[in-house]
Amino acid sequence: CTDRSIPTGIGKMAEAFYEDEDNLKKLCDFLRGKEGPAVREAIEMDKRVYYLKGEKLVNFLVEPKKGTKWPSNLPRFKTRQEAIAVCKELCRLHFIHRSEKRGKGDLVISRNREFDESGYFTWIYEGDKSFSNMMTTLLVVGFLFCTCFPIWPNFLEVFVWYMSVTLLIFIFFLITVRGAIFLCVWILGYECWVLPNLFDETLGFVESFKPFISFEPTKEGQLIYRAGIAVAFVSFCYWAVTQPSEFDGFKQGQVDFIKDLYAGTLLSDMSQADKDNIDKPKMPSLDDLLKKLDSSDDEEEELDEEEKVAKMLEDLVGDEDEDIDEDGEE
């Protein structure tokens, strides 16, 4: 790992090609992609990293897994010595570094820097960051754009509201249809899911829509539950048919609910004038100031009257005390 030249064990074509560090980066881009070898996640120095065993890396370079599409611009490795030589070069250029297992999912950097098939190696090379930087920039711009929502033009606010409500209704409709199809087929003894991986957070965006449908028999011991659900489902259908007035009212309520959502009047607790002037500074008008002055004058007059009554009561109490004192002297 200390020699800067790739050993002569590499074939002439590979030797000339992988002497260039840019070509090694191309190899790393392939190894870190979806077609590359399987890696595991761990924590190293309080950071999430991806690692694999040296033997698996060498095996993949010599004989990739079935179905792997090796890039046409990268020469193949014919022997294990060629693959090991390139792995040593990756280690020397700090594309990978050797790690030691301290526990399950816990790694530490090894003092031994040499490449060995029996060791574990953590990826340092993160690949081209252009896409990541672009997404970060879009995230920051989108956040700033959302914080400026109060000064958006009215047509844009209405568009965002309609788009949000439509997306909410679509998701609710999709979940309802998926559940209804699963329930009907499950009663018959099979499990049928439309887009079964739709809500799997461990998968990517494209993988979440694969496969489109899954169909397999139910597990044993569910006959009683399926019979109970079937009775409840048939009872609901019978009620919907025999009680059209109540069911029609239920449907009309859902229609009114959707209309209120699009109109923005579902939880309206302020007048339209307040909505239109929500961004304007609230300054008291002349009428409000005059009313406030009149109310303060009325309060002062009420206080004056209360003071007069209190004084009269004090005078009466004082006169009674004087009369009591005079009677006592006599």
RAJOHU-V34799 format. One record per backbone hydrogen bond with DSSP energy under -0.5 kcal/mol. NH is the residue of the N-H (numbers start at 0). CO is the residue of the C=O. E is the energy in kcal/mol with one decimal. If there is no record, write none. Layout:
# RAJOHU-V34799
nh = <NH/NH>
co = <CO/CO>
e = <E/E>
This chain:
# RAJOHU-V34799
nh = <9/14/15/16/17/18/19/20/23/24/25/26/27/28/29/30/31/32/32/35/39/41/42/43/43/44/46/48/50/51/53/54/56/57/58/59/60/61/62/67/69/73/76/82/83/84/85/86/87/88/89/90/91/92/93/94/95/96/98/99/101/102/105/106/107/109/112/118/119/120/121/122/123/124/132/133/134/135/136/137/138/139/140/141/142/143/144/145/146/147/148/150/151/155/156/157/158/159/160/161/162/163/164/165/166/167/168/169/170/171/172/173/174/175/176/177/178/179/180/181/182/183/184/185/186/187/187/188/189/190/191/192/194/194/195/197/199/200/202/207/208/209/213/215/217/221/225/226/227/228/229/230/231/232/233/234/235/236/237/238/239/240/241/242/246/247/248/249/250/251/252/253/254/255/256/257/258/259/260/261/262/263/264/265/267/268/274/275/276/277/279/282/288/289/290/291/292/293/294/295/296/297/298/299/300/301/302/303/304/305/306/307/308/309/310/311/312/313/314/315/316/317/318/319/320/321/322/323/324/325/326/327/328/329>
co = <6/10/11/12/13/14/16/18/19/20/21/22/23/24/25/26/27/28/29/32/50/48/104/41/46/106/43/41/39/120/118/116/52/53/54/55/56/57/58/64/67/70/60/78/79/80/81/82/83/84/85/86/87/88/90/89/89/121/119/107/105/105/102/42/99/97/110/115/98/51/96/49/94/94/128/129/130/131/132/133/134/135/136/137/138/139/140/141/142/143/145/147/148/152/152/153/154/155/156/157/158/159/160/161/162/163/164/165/166/167/168/169/170/171/172/173/174/175/176/177/178/179/180/181/182/183/184/185/184/215/189/213/192/211/192/194/196/198/199/203/205/206/192/190/188/218/221/222/223/224/225/226/227/228/229/230/231/232/233/234/235/236/237/238/242/243/244/245/246/247/248/249/250/251/252/253/254/255/256/257/258/259/259/259/264/266/270/271/272/274/276/280/284/285/286/287/288/289/290/291/292/293/294/295/296/297/298/299/300/301/302/303/304/305/306/307/308/309/310/311/312/313/314/315/316/317/318/319/320/321/322/323/324/325>
e = <-1.3/-3.4/-2.1/-1.8/-3.0/-0.6/-1.1/-0.5/-1.5/-1.8/-1.6/-1.9/-2.4/-2.6/-1.7/-2.5/-2.6/-0.5/-0.7/-1.2/-2.7/-2.0/-2.2/-0.5/-2.9/-0.6/-0.6/-2.9/-2.4/-1.9/-3.0/-2.0/-1.7/-2.3/-2.7/-2.1/-1.9/-2.2/-3.0/-1.9/-0.9/-1.3/-0.7/-1.5/-2.9/-2.2/-1.9/-2.2/-2.3/-1.7/-2.4/-2.1/-2.5/-2.2/-1.1/-2.7/-1.1/-1.9/-3.1/-3.0/-2.6/-1.4/-1.8/-2.6/-2.2/-2.1/-0.7/-1.7/-0.9/-2.9/-3.0/-2.7/-2.6/-2.2/-2.8/-2.3/-2.4/-2.2/-2.3/-2.4/-2.2/-2.2/-2.7/-2.7/-2.2/-2.4/-2.4/-2.1/-2.1/-0.9/-1.6/-1.4/-1.8/-0.5/-1.9/-2.4/-2.0/-2.4/-2.2/-2.7/-2.6/-2.4/-2.5/-2.6/-2.3/-2.3/-2.5/-2.5/-2.4/-2.2/-2.7/-2.7/-2.5/-2.2/-2.6/-2.5/-2.3/-2.5/-2.6/-2.3/-2.4/-2.4/-2.2/-2.7/-1.9/-0.7/-0.5/-1.4/-1.7/-3.7/-0.6/-1.8/-0.5/-3.6/-0.5/-1.7/-1.4/-0.9/-1.2/-1.4/-1.5/-1.6/-2.2/-1.9/-1.9/-0.7/-2.5/-2.3/-2.2/-2.5/-2.1/-2.1/-2.2/-2.6/-2.5/-2.3/-2.0/-2.2/-2.3/-2.3/-2.4/-1.6/-2.6/-1.9/-2.2/-2.8/-1.8/-1.9/-2.4/-2.7/-2.0/-1.6/-2.2/-2.6/-2.0/-2.1/-2.4/-2.5/-1.8/-2.2/-2.2/-1.2/-1.7/-0.8/-0.8/-0.5/-1.8/-2.5/-1.8/-1.1/-0.9/-1.2/-2.0/-2.4/-2.5/-2.0/-2.1/-2.6/-2.3/-1.8/-2.2/-2.3/-1.8/-1.9/-2.5/-2.4/-2.0/-2.4/-2.4/-2.1/-2.4/-2.2/-2.3/-2.3/-2.2/-2.3/-2.2/-2.0/-2.3/-2.4/-2.2/-2.2/-2.5/-2.1/-1.8/-1.9/-2.2/-2.0/-2.0/-2.2/-2.1/-1.7/-1.6/-2.0>
